[in-house]
Amino acid sequence: MTSPPDPASPDEVGDRLRTTGYLSDPALATVTFLAMRMQRPLLVEGEPGTGKTALAEAIASSFDLPLVRLQCYEGIDATQALYDWDFPRQILHLRALEATGRVDPALLPEAEKSLYDERFLLARPVLAALQRSPAVLLVDEIDRADDEFEAFLLEVLSTYQVSIPELGTVAAATPPVVVLTSNRTRDLHDALKRRCLYHWIDHPGLEREVEILRSRAPEVSAELTRQVVEVVQQLRGAGLQKPPGVAETIDWARALHHLGTSTLDLESAARTLGALVKYREDGQKVQQALDQLLRS
């Protein structure tokens, strides 16, 4: 069985994350350390592409824990998060009982009970994380779910156990490391926020983004890396509908590298914009900005 994570200090957390290519600042390393030591969920908010999901992935990788991901969406409910029953297999089991003559009035209670054996249980992410813990449970984009789902999640995170009427209570031997991410498309309820430790991840500064890019895409030349980051940093203030995040910076640098570009120029930049911006209107603004930035 995997041992539960027990980092000695925020510096150790930062060092472990760095081994995966995830470069955290001291504040993020500290709140991650506290979430682990205090066994509290960590709510991470920020603009898309700033590394919220990657944080959970890096925690799992650096502490050698399984990562269980629950992707939230509009209309998600407890069933999609907890468990379901494998109905086709239950039917096959019932037919097998009928074929062996074991389904008669006297044996009906036993037959019904056998339909809800654990082998027919389909564990969804939340239940799977409790069963497999120690693990990392990533609840991605919680802001896309509704109030009712938030209330359900709060209940689970308060006790780290769930009740299955047919089987009983399933409790985590060790509470999983829980990371909730939000793009802040709506405000989350105070009750959920109070249960969590909180951190806002902003776009990194120039030098930190250069360091991140060098770590995640070491094949890109140092000169091209710095040029790409300098341009992206300026584009974030250009009033784009969706400013590029760190993920887009990495994609753009890799795209330029694959074209054999060693120094950023207007032609190669224009040809690879699909890696950087995802809206037509943003593409037009970026084209104009690049014309000024790269011709000056």
C-alpha positions in Angstrom: 0.0 0.0 0.0 1.3 3.5 -0.9 2.2 5.6 2.2 0.2 8.8 2.7 2.2 11.9 1.7 3.9 13.5 4.7 6.2 16.4 3.5 8.4 17.9 6.1 8.2 21.5 4.8 6.9 23.8 2.0 10.4 23.7 0.5 10.2 19.9 0.2 6.8 20.3 -1.6 8.3 22.9 -4.0 11.3 20.7 -4.7 9.2 17.6 -5.4 6.9 19.6 -7.7 10.0 20.9 -9.5 11.1 17.3 -10.3 7.9 17.0 -12.5 8.6 20.3 -14.3 6.0 22.2 -12.2 7.6 25.4 -10.8 5.6 26.7 -7.9 6.2 30.0 -6.1 6.7 29.9 -2.3 3.1 30.8 -1.6 1.7 28.0 -3.6 4.2 25.5 -2.2 3.2 26.6 1.3 -0.5 26.2 0.8 -0.1 22.9 -0.8 2.1 21.7 2.1 -0.6 22.9 4.6 -3.4 21.2 2.6 -1.5 17.9 2.9 -0.5 18.2 6.6 -3.9 19.5 7.7 -5.8 17.1 5.4 -7.9 19.9 4.0 -9.0 20.3 0.4 -7.2 22.9 -1.6 -9.3 25.3 -3.8 -7.2 26.8 -6.6 -8.7 29.6 -8.7 -7.2 31.5 -11.6 -7.4 32.2 -15.3 -7.5 29.3 -17.7 -4.0 28.0 -18.5 -2.3 29.1 -15.3 -1.5 25.6 -14.1 -4.3 24.7 -11.8 -5.0 21.2 -13.2 -1.3 20.7 -13.7 -0.8 21.3 -9.9 -2.9 18.2 -9.0 -1.1 16.1 -11.7 2.3 17.3 -10.3 1.3 16.4 -6.7 0.3 12.9 -7.7 3.4 12.3 -9.8 5.9 13.8 -7.3 4.4 11.8 -4.3 3.8 8.7 -6.4 0.1 8.7 -5.7 -2.8 7.7 -8.1 -4.6 10.6 -9.6 -8.4 10.4 -9.8 -10.0 13.1 -11.8 -13.6 14.3 -11.6 -14.4 16.6 -14.5 -17.3 18.8 -13.6 -19.9 20.0 -16.1 -23.3 21.6 -16.1 -25.9 19.1 -14.8 -23.5 16.7 -13.1 -25.0 15.0 -10.1 -24.0 12.7 -7.3 -24.4 9.6 -9.4 -21.7 10.6 -11.9 -19.4 11.4 -9.0 -20.1 8.5 -6.6 -21.2 5.1 -8.1 -23.5 3.3 -10.3 -24.5 -0.4 -10.7 -23.4 -2.5 -13.7 -26.9 -3.2 -14.9 -26.0 -5.5 -17.9 -23.8 -7.7 -15.6 -26.6 -7.8 -13.0 -29.0 -9.1 -15.7 -26.5 -11.7 -16.8 -26.1 -12.8 -13.2 -29.8 -13.1 -12.8 -30.1 -15.2 -15.9 -27.4 -17.4 -14.7 -29.3 -17.9 -11.4 -32.4 -18.7 -13.4 -30.5 -21.2 -15.5 -29.3 -23.1 -12.5 -32.8 -23.1 -10.9 -31.8 -20.9 -8.0 -34.5 -18.3 -8.5 -37.5 -19.5 -6.7 -39.8 -17.9 -4.1 -37.8 -19.3 -1.2 -34.5 -18.0 -2.5 -35.6 -14.6 -3.8 -34.1 -12.6 -0.9 -30.8 -14.2 -1.4 -30.9 -13.7 -5.2 -31.8 -10.0 -4.8 -29.0 -9.5 -2.3 -26.5 -11.1 -4.7 -27.4 -8.5 -7.4 -25.9 -5.8 -5.2 -22.6 -7.5 -4.6 -19.5 -5.3 -4.7 -18.4 -6.9 -8.0 -21.3 -5.1 -9.7 -20.4 -1.7 -8.3 -19.1 0.9 -10.7 -17.0 3.3 -8.7 -17.1 6.8 -10.1 -14.2 9.3 -9.2 -15.2 10.3 -5.7 -15.8 6.8 -4.5 -12.7 5.5 -6.4 -10.5 8.1 -4.6 -11.9 7.0 -1.2 -11.3 3.4 -2.0 -7.8 3.9 -3.4 -6.6 6.5 -0.9 -3.9 7.6 -0.4 -4.6 9.3 -3.7 -5.0 12.7 -5.3 -8.6 13.6 -6.1 -8.8 16.4 -8.7 -12.2 18.1 -8.9 -11.7 20.0 -12.0 -13.7 23.2 -12.9 -16.1 23.0 -9.9 -17.5 26.3 -10.9 -19.3 24.6 -13.8 -21.4 22.5 -11.5 -24.5 23.7 -9.7 -25.4 24.5 -6.0 -26.8 21.1 -5.3 -23.6 19.3 -6.4 -21.5 21.7 -4.3 -23.6 20.7 -1.3 -23.1 17.1 -2.0 -19.3 17.5 -2.4 -19.1 19.5 0.8 -20.7 16.7 2.7 -18.3 14.1 1.3 -15.3 16.4 2.0 -16.4 16.9 5.6 -16.3 13.2 6.4 -14.3 11.5 3.6 -16.9 8.7 3.5 -20.0 7.8 1.5 -23.0 5.6 2.3 -24.1 3.0 -0.2 -27.5 1.6 0.9 -26.9 -1.9 -0.4 -23.4 -2.2 0.9 -22.9 0.1 3.8 -20.4 3.0 4.5 -17.2 3.3 2.5 -14.6 5.5 4.4 -11.1 6.4 3.3 -8.4 4.9 5.4 -6.5 8.1 4.7 -8.2 11.2 3.4 -7.1 11.8 -0.2 -5.3 14.9 -1.2 -8.2 16.9 -2.7 -7.5 19.7 -5.3 -10.5 21.7 -6.5 -10.0 24.0 -9.5 -12.2 26.9 -10.6 -12.0 29.4 -13.5 -14.3 31.6 -11.5 -17.1 31.7 -14.0 -19.3 31.9 -11.0 -18.8 32.4 -7.2 -18.7 29.3 -5.1 -20.6 29.1 -1.9 -19.0 30.3 1.3 -19.6 26.9 3.0 -17.4 25.1 0.4 -14.7 27.8 0.6 -14.6 27.6 4.4 -13.9 23.9 4.1 -10.9 24.5 1.9 -7.6 26.2 1.9 -7.5 28.7 -0.9 -5.0 30.0 -3.4 -5.3 32.2 -6.5 -2.8 31.4 -9.3 -2.0 34.3 -11.5 0.0 34.5 -14.7 3.7 34.3 -13.8 6.1 37.2 -14.3 8.6 37.2 -17.1 11.5 35.4 -15.4 9.3 32.8 -13.8 7.6 32.0 -17.1 10.9 31.7 -18.9 12.0 29.3 -16.2 8.7 27.3 -16.6 9.1 27.1 -20.3 12.8 26.0 -20.0 11.7 23.3 -17.7 8.7 22.1 -19.7 10.2 22.5 -23.2 13.9 22.2 -22.8 14.3 21.4 -26.5 13.4 25.0 -27.4 16.5 27.3 -27.6 17.1 29.8 -24.9 16.9 32.7 -27.3 13.5 31.6 -28.7 12.2 30.8 -25.2 12.8 34.4 -24.0 11.4 35.9 -27.2 8.2 33.9 -27.0 7.7 34.7 -23.3 8.4 38.4 -23.8 5.8 38.6 -26.7 3.2 36.6 -24.7 3.6 38.8 -21.7 2.8 41.8 -23.8 -0.1 40.1 -25.5 -1.8 39.5 -22.2 -2.4 43.2 -21.9 -3.8 43.6 -25.4 -7.4 43.2 -24.5 -7.8 39.7 -25.9 -11.0 37.7 -25.3 -8.9 34.9 -23.9 -5.4 35.9 -23.0 -2.9 33.0 -23.6 -2.0 31.1 -20.4 1.3 29.3 -19.6 -0.1 26.2 -21.4 -0.4 28.2 -24.6 3.0 29.7 -24.2 4.5 26.2 -24.1 2.4 25.0 -27.1 3.5 28.0 -29.1 7.2 27.6 -28.3 7.0 23.9 -29.2 5.2 24.7 -32.4 7.9 27.2 -33.4 10.6 24.7 -32.5 9.0 22.0 -34.7 9.1 24.4 -37.7 12.8 24.8 -37.1 12.5 28.4 -35.9 15.5 29.5 -33.8 14.6 33.2 -33.7 11.1 34.5 -33.6 10.1 36.3 -36.8 6.8 37.6 -38.1 6.2 34.9 -40.7 6.7 31.9 -38.3 4.7 33.7 -35.6 1.8 34.2 -37.9 1.8 30.6 -39.1 1.7 29.2 -35.6 -1.0 31.4 -34.1 -3.3 28.4 -33.8 -1.2 27.2 -30.9 -1.5 30.5 -29.1 -5.0 31.9 -29.5 -8.3 30.2 -29.9 -10.7 32.9 -31.1 -10.8 34.5 -34.5 -11.1 38.0 -33.1 -8.1 37.4 -30.9 -6.1 36.2 -33.9 -6.7 39.4 -35.7 -5.6 41.5 -32.7 -2.5 39.4 -32.2 -1.6 39.7 -35.8 -1.6 43.5 -35.5 0.3 43.4 -32.2 2.9 41.0 -33.6 3.4 43.3 -36.6 4.3 46.1 -34.2 6.3 44.0 -31.7 8.4 42.1 -34.3 9.0 45.0 -36.7 10.2 47.4 -34.0 
